[in-house]
Amino acid sequence: MSQDYPARIAALEDALRQKDSQLSLIAETESFLRSALSRAEEKIENEEREIEHLRA
């Protein structure tokens, strides 16, 4: 039974590394999406200002 511990620990470490990698990817994706949303909002605001300027 004690011989299974190293293999189990290695499997758990591998699973932990995979989860950590997934979390990093999620964080990068979230950051990218927040940045894209911010740029889109800024573009909309600029276009709204331009429309108001053209109406005046």
PDB file of N, CA, C, O and CB in Angstrom:
ATOM      1  N   MET A   1       0.819  -1.190   0.000  1.00  0.00           N
ATOM      2  CA  MET A   1       0.000   0.000   0.000  1.00  0.00           C
ATOM      3  C   MET A   1       0.862   1.252   0.000  1.00  0.00           C
ATOM      4  O   MET A   1       0.553   2.209  -0.710  1.00  0.00           O
ATOM      5  CB  MET A   1      -0.931  -0.001   1.196  1.00  0.00           C
ATOM      6  N   SER A   2       1.934   1.266   0.781  1.00  0.00           N
ATOM      7  CA  SER A   2       2.782   2.451   0.854  1.00  0.00           C
ATOM      8  C   SER A   2       3.490   2.708  -0.476  1.00  0.00           C
ATOM      9  O   SER A   2       3.930   3.828  -0.736  1.00  0.00           O
ATOM     10  CB  SER A   2       3.810   2.299   1.976  1.00  0.00           C
ATOM     11  N   GLN A   3       3.601   1.690  -1.309  1.00  0.00           N
ATOM     12  CA  GLN A   3       4.228   1.872  -2.613  1.00  0.00           C
ATOM     13  C   GLN A   3       3.338   2.698  -3.545  1.00  0.00           C
ATOM     14  O   GLN A   3       3.832   3.284  -4.509  1.00  0.00           O
ATOM     15  CB  GLN A   3       4.538   0.511  -3.245  1.00  0.00           C
ATOM     16  N   ASP A   4       2.046   2.750  -3.272  1.00  0.00           N
ATOM     17  CA  ASP A   4       1.114   3.514  -4.099  1.00  0.00           C
ATOM     18  C   ASP A   4       1.196   5.011  -3.824  1.00  0.00           C
ATOM     19  O   ASP A   4       0.794   5.816  -4.664  1.00  0.00           O
ATOM     20  CB  ASP A   4      -0.304   3.029  -3.867  1.00  0.00           C
ATOM     21  N   TYR A   5       1.713   5.391  -2.660  1.00  0.00           N
ATOM     22  CA  TYR A   5       1.746   6.809  -2.304  1.00  0.00           C
ATOM     23  C   TYR A   5       2.546   7.663  -3.280  1.00  0.00           C
ATOM     24  O   TYR A   5       2.048   8.709  -3.695  1.00  0.00           O
ATOM     25  CB  TYR A   5       2.317   6.968  -0.929  1.00  0.00           C
ATOM     26  N   PRO A   6       3.747   7.278  -3.664  1.00  0.00           N
ATOM     27  CA  PRO A   6       4.493   8.118  -4.618  1.00  0.00           C
ATOM     28  C   PRO A   6       3.741   8.302  -5.946  1.00  0.00           C
ATOM     29  O   PRO A   6       3.728   9.395  -6.511  1.00  0.00           O
ATOM     30  CB  PRO A   6       5.871   7.501  -4.890  1.00  0.00           C
ATOM     31  N   ALA A   7       3.130   7.242  -6.428  1.00  0.00           N
ATOM     32  CA  ALA A   7       2.375   7.349  -7.679  1.00  0.00           C
ATOM     33  C   ALA A   7       1.163   8.251  -7.493  1.00  0.00           C
ATOM     34  O   ALA A   7       0.845   9.060  -8.364  1.00  0.00           O
ATOM     35  CB  ALA A   7       1.932   5.958  -8.169  1.00  0.00           C
ATOM     36  N   ARG A   8       0.493   8.111  -6.361  1.00  0.00           N
ATOM     37  CA  ARG A   8      -0.689   8.947  -6.081  1.00  0.00           C
ATOM     38  C   ARG A   8      -0.281  10.419  -5.938  1.00  0.00           C
ATOM     39  O   ARG A   8      -0.958  11.310  -6.450  1.00  0.00           O
ATOM     40  CB  ARG A   8      -1.411   8.460  -4.787  1.00  0.00           C
ATOM     41  N   ILE A   9       0.818  10.658  -5.247  1.00  0.00           N
ATOM     42  CA  ILE A   9       1.312  12.032  -5.082  1.00  0.00           C
ATOM     43  C   ILE A   9       1.667  12.624  -6.445  1.00  0.00           C
ATOM     44  O   ILE A   9       1.335  13.774  -6.729  1.00  0.00           O
ATOM     45  CB  ILE A   9       2.550  12.065  -4.138  1.00  0.00           C
ATOM     46  N   ALA A  10       2.334  11.847  -7.277  1.00  0.00           N
ATOM     47  CA  ALA A  10       2.699  12.323  -8.615  1.00  0.00           C
ATOM     48  C   ALA A  10       1.451  12.643  -9.434  1.00  0.00           C
ATOM     49  O   ALA A  10       1.418  13.647 -10.147  1.00  0.00           O
ATOM     50  CB  ALA A  10       3.560  11.273  -9.347  1.00  0.00           C
ATOM     51  N   ALA A  11       0.433  11.803  -9.337  1.00  0.00           N
ATOM     52  CA  ALA A  11      -0.811  12.043 -10.071  1.00  0.00           C
ATOM     53  C   ALA A  11      -1.503  13.307  -9.570  1.00  0.00           C
ATOM     54  O   ALA A  11      -2.023  14.093 -10.362  1.00  0.00           O
ATOM     55  CB  ALA A  11      -1.753  10.837  -9.941  1.00  0.00           C
ATOM     56  N   LEU A  12      -1.509  13.497  -8.261  1.00  0.00           N
ATOM     57  CA  LEU A  12      -2.132  14.694  -7.694  1.00  0.00           C
ATOM     58  C   LEU A  12      -1.360  15.958  -8.074  1.00  0.00           C
ATOM     59  O   LEU A  12      -1.955  16.995  -8.366  1.00  0.00           O
ATOM     60  CB  LEU A  12      -2.221  14.574  -6.168  1.00  0.00           C
ATOM     61  N   GLU A  13      -0.035  15.860  -8.065  1.00  0.00           N
ATOM     62  CA  GLU A  13       0.783  17.004  -8.481  1.00  0.00           C
ATOM     63  C   GLU A  13       0.518  17.357  -9.936  1.00  0.00           C
ATOM     64  O   GLU A  13       0.434  18.534 -10.287  1.00  0.00           O
ATOM     65  CB  GLU A  13       2.277  16.704  -8.275  1.00  0.00           C
ATOM     66  N   ASP A  14       0.384  16.341 -10.787  1.00  0.00           N
ATOM     67  CA  ASP A  14       0.093  16.572 -12.196  1.00  0.00           C
ATOM     68  C   ASP A  14      -1.281  17.224 -12.361  1.00  0.00           C
ATOM     69  O   ASP A  14      -1.438  18.162 -13.142  1.00  0.00           O
ATOM     70  CB  ASP A  14       0.157  15.251 -12.983  1.00  0.00           C
ATOM     71  N   ALA A  15      -2.260  16.732 -11.632  1.00  0.00           N
ATOM     72  CA  ALA A  15      -3.603  17.318 -11.695  1.00  0.00           C
ATOM     73  C   ALA A  15      -3.578  18.768 -11.220  1.00  0.00           C
ATOM     74  O   ALA A  15      -4.254  19.625 -11.787  1.00  0.00           O
ATOM     75  CB  ALA A  15      -4.594  16.496 -10.845  1.00  0.00           C
ATOM     76  N   LEU A  16      -2.801  19.034 -10.184  1.00  0.00           N
ATOM     77  CA  LEU A  16      -2.685  20.397  -9.669  1.00  0.00           C
ATOM     78  C   LEU A  16      -2.034  21.319 -10.703  1.00  0.00           C
ATOM     79  O   LEU A  16      -2.465  22.458 -10.883  1.00  0.00           O
ATOM     80  CB  LEU A  16      -1.873  20.408  -8.362  1.00  0.00           C
ATOM     81  N   ARG A  17      -1.003  20.827 -11.376  1.00  0.00           N
ATOM     82  CA  ARG A  17      -0.356  21.624 -12.426  1.00  0.00           C
ATOM     83  C   ARG A  17      -1.334  21.924 -13.563  1.00  0.00           C
ATOM     84  O   ARG A  17      -1.353  23.032 -14.100  1.00  0.00           O
ATOM     85  CB  ARG A  17       0.885  20.887 -12.974  1.00  0.00           C
ATOM     86  N   GLN A  18      -2.141  20.931 -13.924  1.00  0.00           N
ATOM     87  CA  GLN A  18      -3.124  21.137 -14.990  1.00  0.00           C
ATOM     88  C   GLN A  18      -4.164  22.180 -14.581  1.00  0.00           C
ATOM     89  O   GLN A  18      -4.520  23.051 -15.375  1.00  0.00           O
ATOM     90  CB  GLN A  18      -3.816  19.810 -15.345  1.00  0.00           C
ATOM     91  N   LYS A  19      -4.644  22.089 -13.354  1.00  0.00           N
ATOM     92  CA  LYS A  19      -5.625  23.066 -12.858  1.00  0.00           C
ATOM     93  C   LYS A  19      -5.008  24.460 -12.804  1.00  0.00           C
ATOM     94  O   LYS A  19      -5.664  25.443 -13.149  1.00  0.00           O
ATOM     95  CB  LYS A  19      -6.144  22.658 -11.456  1.00  0.00           C
ATOM     96  N   ASP A  20      -3.762  24.550 -12.378  1.00  0.00           N
ATOM     97  CA  ASP A  20      -3.075  25.839 -12.323  1.00  0.00           C
ATOM     98  C   ASP A  20      -2.947  26.434 -13.725  1.00  0.00           C
ATOM     99  O   ASP A  20      -3.135  27.636 -13.916  1.00  0.00           O
ATOM    100  CB  ASP A  20      -1.682  25.684 -11.676  1.00  0.00           C
ATOM    101  N   SER A  21      -2.630  25.596 -14.688  1.00  0.00           N
ATOM    102  CA  SER A  21      -2.528  26.043 -16.073  1.00  0.00           C
ATOM    103  C   SER A  21      -3.885  26.528 -16.581  1.00  0.00           C
ATOM    104  O   SER A  21      -3.966  27.544 -17.272  1.00  0.00           O
ATOM    105  CB  SER A  21      -1.996  24.910 -16.968  1.00  0.00           C
ATOM    106  N   GLN A  22      -4.939  25.808 -16.242  1.00  0.00           N
ATOM    107  CA  GLN A  22      -6.284  26.218 -16.651  1.00  0.00           C
ATOM    108  C   GLN A  22      -6.658  27.557 -16.027  1.00  0.00           C
ATOM    109  O   GLN A  22      -7.236  28.416 -16.694  1.00  0.00           O
ATOM    110  CB  GLN A  22      -7.314  25.149 -16.260  1.00  0.00           C
ATOM    111  N   LEU A  23      -6.333  27.736 -14.764  1.00  0.00           N
ATOM    112  CA  LEU A  23      -6.638  28.999 -14.089  1.00  0.00           C
ATOM    113  C   LEU A  23      -5.868  30.158 -14.711  1.00  0.00           C
ATOM    114  O   LEU A  23      -6.400  31.261 -14.842  1.00  0.00           O
ATOM    115  CB  LEU A  23      -6.315  28.897 -12.597  1.00  0.00           C
ATOM    116  N   SER A  24      -4.635  29.915 -15.087  1.00  0.00           N
ATOM    117  CA  SER A  24      -3.845  30.958 -15.747  1.00  0.00           C
ATOM    118  C   SER A  24      -4.473  31.337 -17.082  1.00  0.00           C
ATOM    119  O   SER A  24      -4.553  32.517 -17.422  1.00  0.00           O
ATOM    120  CB  SER A  24      -2.389  30.489 -15.956  1.00  0.00           C
ATOM    121  N   LEU A  25      -4.914  30.349 -17.829  1.00  0.00           N
ATOM    122  CA  LEU A  25      -5.556  30.611 -19.115  1.00  0.00           C
ATOM    123  C   LEU A  25      -6.855  31.387 -18.920  1.00  0.00           C
ATOM    124  O   LEU A  25      -7.156  32.300 -19.688  1.00  0.00           O
ATOM    125  CB  LEU A  25      -5.831  29.293 -19.858  1.00  0.00           C
ATOM    126  N   ILE A  26      -7.613  31.029 -17.905  1.00  0.00           N
ATOM    127  CA  ILE A  26      -8.853  31.747 -17.599  1.00  0.00           C
ATOM    128  C   ILE A  26      -8.548  33.199 -17.255  1.00  0.00           C
ATOM    129  O   ILE A  26      -9.233  34.105 -17.729  1.00  0.00           O
ATOM    130  CB  ILE A  26      -9.606  31.067 -16.435  1.00  0.00           C
ATOM    131  N   ALA A  27      -7.536  33.424 -16.441  1.00  0.00           N
ATOM    132  CA  ALA A  27      -7.165  34.790 -16.054  1.00  0.00           C
ATOM    133  C   ALA A  27      -6.722  35.601 -17.272  1.00  0.00           C
ATOM    134  O   ALA A  27      -7.089  36.768 -17.407  1.00  0.00           O
ATOM    135  CB  ALA A  27      -6.040  34.765 -14.999  1.00  0.00           C
ATOM    136  N   GLU A  28      -5.939  34.990 -18.155  1.00  0.00           N
ATOM    137  CA  GLU A  28      -5.500  35.684 -19.367  1.00  0.00           C
ATOM    138  C   GLU A  28      -6.691  36.013 -20.265  1.00  0.00           C
ATOM    139  O   GLU A  28      -6.767  37.103 -20.831  1.00  0.00           O
ATOM    140  CB  GLU A  28      -4.475  34.829 -20.136  1.00  0.00           C
ATOM    141  N   THR A  29      -7.612  35.072 -20.391  1.00  0.00           N
ATOM    142  CA  THR A  29      -8.801  35.290 -21.214  1.00  0.00           C
ATOM    143  C   THR A  29      -9.656  36.405 -20.636  1.00  0.00           C
ATOM    144  O   THR A  29     -10.142  37.267 -21.367  1.00  0.00           O
ATOM    145  CB  THR A  29      -9.623  34.000 -21.330  1.00  0.00           C
ATOM    146  N   GLU A  30      -9.839  36.385 -19.321  1.00  0.00           N
ATOM    147  CA  GLU A  30     -10.619  37.431 -18.666  1.00  0.00           C
ATOM    148  C   GLU A  30      -9.985  38.804 -18.895  1.00  0.00           C
ATOM    149  O   GLU A  30     -10.684  39.773 -19.189  1.00  0.00           O
ATOM    150  CB  GLU A  30     -10.742  37.145 -17.159  1.00  0.00           C
ATOM    151  N   SER A  31      -8.685  38.880 -18.762  1.00  0.00           N
ATOM    152  CA  SER A  31      -7.977  40.141 -18.975  1.00  0.00           C
ATOM    153  C   SER A  31      -8.153  40.626 -20.414  1.00  0.00           C
ATOM    154  O   SER A  31      -8.408  41.807 -20.650  1.00  0.00           O
ATOM    155  CB  SER A  31      -6.484  39.979 -18.648  1.00  0.00           C
ATOM    156  N   PHE A  32      -8.016  39.719 -21.364  1.00  0.00           N
ATOM    157  CA  PHE A  32      -8.195  40.072 -22.771  1.00  0.00           C
ATOM    158  C   PHE A  32      -9.607  40.580 -23.031  1.00  0.00           C
ATOM    159  O   PHE A  32      -9.789  41.590 -23.711  1.00  0.00           O
ATOM    160  CB  PHE A  32      -7.897  38.866 -23.668  1.00  0.00           C
ATOM    161  N   LEU A  33     -10.607  39.883 -22.493  1.00  0.00           N
ATOM    162  CA  LEU A  33     -11.993  40.283 -22.720  1.00  0.00           C
ATOM    163  C   LEU A  33     -12.312  41.624 -22.075  1.00  0.00           C
ATOM    164  O   LEU A  33     -13.034  42.438 -22.651  1.00  0.00           O
ATOM    165  CB  LEU A  33     -12.934  39.222 -22.189  1.00  0.00           C
ATOM    166  N   ARG A  34     -11.778  41.854 -20.880  1.00  0.00           N
ATOM    167  CA  ARG A  34     -11.988  43.157 -20.233  1.00  0.00           C
ATOM    168  C   ARG A  34     -11.375  44.279 -21.072  1.00  0.00           C
ATOM    169  O   ARG A  34     -11.971  45.345 -21.223  1.00  0.00           O
ATOM    170  CB  ARG A  34     -11.378  43.163 -18.808  1.00  0.00           C
ATOM    171  N   SER A  35     -10.202  44.037 -21.606  1.00  0.00           N
ATOM    172  CA  SER A  35      -9.535  45.030 -22.443  1.00  0.00           C
ATOM    173  C   SER A  35     -10.336  45.279 -23.723  1.00  0.00           C
ATOM    174  O   SER A  35     -10.517  46.427 -24.130  1.00  0.00           O
ATOM    175  CB  SER A  35      -8.103  44.571 -22.788  1.00  0.00           C
ATOM    176  N   ALA A  36     -10.809  44.222 -24.347  1.00  0.00           N
ATOM    177  CA  ALA A  36     -11.603  44.365 -25.568  1.00  0.00           C
ATOM    178  C   ALA A  36     -12.898  45.119 -25.287  1.00  0.00           C
ATOM    179  O   ALA A  36     -13.313  45.962 -26.081  1.00  0.00           O
ATOM    180  CB  ALA A  36     -11.913  42.987 -26.174  1.00  0.00           C
ATOM    181  N   LEU A  37     -13.532  44.819 -24.166  1.00  0.00           N
ATOM    182  CA  LEU A  37     -14.761  45.517 -23.789  1.00  0.00           C
ATOM    183  C   LEU A  37     -14.493  46.996 -23.564  1.00  0.00           C
ATOM    184  O   LEU A  37     -15.273  47.846 -23.992  1.00  0.00           O
ATOM    185  CB  LEU A  37     -15.372  44.894 -22.529  1.00  0.00           C
ATOM    186  N   SER A  38     -13.404  47.298 -22.902  1.00  0.00           N
ATOM    187  CA  SER A  38     -13.041  48.687 -22.647  1.00  0.00           C
ATOM    188  C   SER A  38     -12.816  49.442 -23.955  1.00  0.00           C
ATOM    189  O   SER A  38     -13.278  50.572 -24.110  1.00  0.00           O
ATOM    190  CB  SER A  38     -11.785  48.759 -21.772  1.00  0.00           C
ATOM    191  N   ARG A  39     -12.107  48.816 -24.894  1.00  0.00           N
ATOM    192  CA  ARG A  39     -11.870  49.454 -26.194  1.00  0.00           C
ATOM    193  C   ARG A  39     -13.183  49.652 -26.950  1.00  0.00           C
ATOM    194  O   ARG A  39     -13.381  50.690 -27.581  1.00  0.00           O
ATOM    195  CB  ARG A  39     -10.893  48.612 -27.039  1.00  0.00           C
ATOM    196  N   ALA A  40     -14.069  48.679 -26.894  1.00  0.00           N
ATOM    197  CA  ALA A  40     -15.360  48.791 -27.578  1.00  0.00           C
ATOM    198  C   ALA A  40     -16.198  49.912 -26.976  1.00  0.00           C
ATOM    199  O   ALA A  40     -16.827  50.682 -27.702  1.00  0.00           O
ATOM    200  CB  ALA A  40     -16.127  47.461 -27.503  1.00  0.00           C
ATOM    201  N   GLU A  41     -16.205  50.003 -25.650  1.00  0.00           N
ATOM    202  CA  GLU A  41     -16.957  51.073 -24.992  1.00  0.00           C
ATOM    203  C   GLU A  41     -16.398  52.441 -25.376  1.00  0.00           C
ATOM    204  O   GLU A  41     -17.156  53.380 -25.620  1.00  0.00           O
ATOM    205  CB  GLU A  41     -16.921  50.896 -23.462  1.00  0.00           C
ATOM    206  N   GLU A  42     -15.079  52.550 -25.429  1.00  0.00           N
ATOM    207  CA  GLU A  42     -14.441  53.811 -25.809  1.00  0.00           C
ATOM    208  C   GLU A  42     -14.798  54.180 -27.249  1.00  0.00           C
ATOM    209  O   GLU A  42     -15.060  55.344 -27.553  1.00  0.00           O
ATOM    210  CB  GLU A  42     -12.910  53.715 -25.645  1.00  0.00           C
ATOM    211  N   LYS A  43     -14.806  53.192 -28.122  1.00  0.00           N
ATOM    212  CA  LYS A  43     -15.153  53.441 -29.523  1.00  0.00           C
ATOM    213  C   LYS A  43     -16.602  53.917 -29.631  1.00  0.00           C
ATOM    214  O   LYS A  43     -16.890  54.849 -30.383  1.00  0.00           O
ATOM    215  CB  LYS A  43     -14.940  52.163 -30.373  1.00  0.00           C
ATOM    216  N   ILE A  44     -17.501  53.299 -28.901  1.00  0.00           N
ATOM    217  CA  ILE A  44     -18.906  53.709 -28.908  1.00  0.00           C
ATOM    218  C   ILE A  44     -19.041  55.145 -28.420  1.00  0.00           C
ATOM    219  O   ILE A  44     -19.762  55.943 -29.019  1.00  0.00           O
ATOM    220  CB  ILE A  44     -19.755  52.764 -28.032  1.00  0.00           C
ATOM    221  N   GLU A  45     -18.351  55.475 -27.338  1.00  0.00           N
ATOM    222  CA  GLU A  45     -18.406  56.840 -26.805  1.00  0.00           C
ATOM    223  C   GLU A  45     -17.894  57.847 -27.829  1.00  0.00           C
ATOM    224  O   GLU A  45     -18.485  58.914 -27.998  1.00  0.00           O
ATOM    225  CB  GLU A  45     -17.587  56.944 -25.509  1.00  0.00           C
ATOM    226  N   ASN A  46     -16.806  57.518 -28.508  1.00  0.00           N
ATOM    227  CA  ASN A  46     -16.259  58.413 -29.531  1.00  0.00           C
ATOM    228  C   ASN A  46     -17.243  58.591 -30.685  1.00  0.00           C
ATOM    229  O   ASN A  46     -17.429  59.701 -31.182  1.00  0.00           O
ATOM    230  CB  ASN A  46     -14.921  57.870 -30.058  1.00  0.00           C
ATOM    231  N   GLU A  47     -17.870  57.499 -31.105  1.00  0.00           N
ATOM    232  CA  GLU A  47     -18.834  57.582 -32.196  1.00  0.00           C
ATOM    233  C   GLU A  47     -20.067  58.383 -31.779  1.00  0.00           C
ATOM    234  O   GLU A  47     -20.621  59.130 -32.585  1.00  0.00           O
ATOM    235  CB  GLU A  47     -19.246  56.178 -32.652  1.00  0.00           C
ATOM    236  N   GLU A  48     -20.500  58.233 -30.526  1.00  0.00           N
ATOM    237  CA  GLU A  48     -21.639  59.013 -30.041  1.00  0.00           C
ATOM    238  C   GLU A  48     -21.306  60.500 -30.021  1.00  0.00           C
ATOM    239  O   GLU A  48     -22.144  61.326 -30.382  1.00  0.00           O
ATOM    240  CB  GLU A  48     -22.056  58.545 -28.636  1.00  0.00           C
ATOM    241  N   ARG A  49     -20.081  60.853 -29.600  1.00  0.00           N
ATOM    242  CA  ARG A  49     -19.656  62.254 -29.611  1.00  0.00           C
ATOM    243  C   ARG A  49     -19.615  62.799 -31.040  1.00  0.00           C
ATOM    244  O   ARG A  49     -20.021  63.933 -31.292  1.00  0.00           O
ATOM    245  CB  ARG A  49     -18.274  62.402 -28.947  1.00  0.00           C
ATOM    246  N   GLU A  50     -19.125  61.986 -31.963  1.00  0.00           N
ATOM    247  CA  GLU A  50     -19.059  62.413 -33.360  1.00  0.00           C
ATOM    248  C   GLU A  50     -20.461  62.632 -33.927  1.00  0.00           C
ATOM    249  O   GLU A  50     -20.688  63.597 -34.657  1.00  0.00           O
ATOM    250  CB  GLU A  50     -18.299  61.373 -34.206  1.00  0.00           C
ATOM    251  N   ILE A  51     -21.388  61.761 -33.604  1.00  0.00           N
ATOM    252  CA  ILE A  51     -22.775  61.913 -34.061  1.00  0.00           C
ATOM    253  C   ILE A  51     -23.373  63.198 -33.507  1.00  0.00           C
ATOM    254  O   ILE A  51     -24.021  63.951 -34.234  1.00  0.00           O
ATOM    255  CB  ILE A  51     -23.631  60.697 -33.635  1.00  0.00           C
ATOM    256  N   GLU A  52     -23.156  63.449 -32.223  1.00  0.00           N
ATOM    257  CA  GLU A  52     -23.673  64.679 -31.611  1.00  0.00           C
ATOM    258  C   GLU A  52     -23.054  65.913 -32.269  1.00  0.00           C
ATOM    259  O   GLU A  52     -23.733  66.917 -32.484  1.00  0.00           O
ATOM    260  CB  GLU A  52     -23.390  64.688 -30.093  1.00  0.00           C
ATOM    261  N   HIS A  53     -21.777  65.831 -32.581  1.00  0.00           N
ATOM    262  CA  HIS A  53     -21.090  66.949 -33.238  1.00  0.00           C
ATOM    263  C   HIS A  53     -21.681  67.196 -34.630  1.00  0.00           C
ATOM    264  O   HIS A  53     -21.878  68.343 -35.030  1.00  0.00           O
ATOM    265  CB  HIS A  53     -19.567  66.667 -33.342  1.00  0.00           C
ATOM    266  N   LEU A  54     -21.962  66.116 -35.360  1.00  0.00           N
ATOM    267  CA  LEU A  54     -22.522  66.261 -36.706  1.00  0.00           C
ATOM    268  C   LEU A  54     -23.952  66.795 -36.670  1.00  0.00           C
ATOM    269  O   LEU A  54     -24.381  67.488 -37.593  1.00  0.00           O
ATOM    270  CB  LEU A  54     -22.488  64.921 -37.436  1.00  0.00           C
ATOM    271  N   ARG A  55     -24.677  66.478 -35.622  1.00  0.00           N
ATOM    272  CA  ARG A  55     -26.053  66.973 -35.490  1.00  0.00           C
ATOM    273  C   ARG A  55     -26.083  68.460 -35.148  1.00  0.00           C
ATOM    274  O   ARG A  55     -27.047  69.155 -35.469  1.00  0.00           O
ATOM    275  CB  ARG A  55     -26.802  66.179 -34.418  1.00  0.00           C
ATOM    276  N   ALA A  56     -25.042  68.938 -34.506  1.00  0.00           N
ATOM    277  CA  ALA A  56     -25.020  70.346 -34.054  1.00  0.00           C
ATOM    278  C   ALA A  56     -24.759  71.318 -35.180  1.00  0.00           C
ATOM    279  O   ALA A  56     -24.712  72.527 -34.954  1.00  0.00           O
ATOM    280  CB  ALA A  56     -23.968  70.537 -32.986  1.00  0.00           C
TER     281      ALA A  56
END
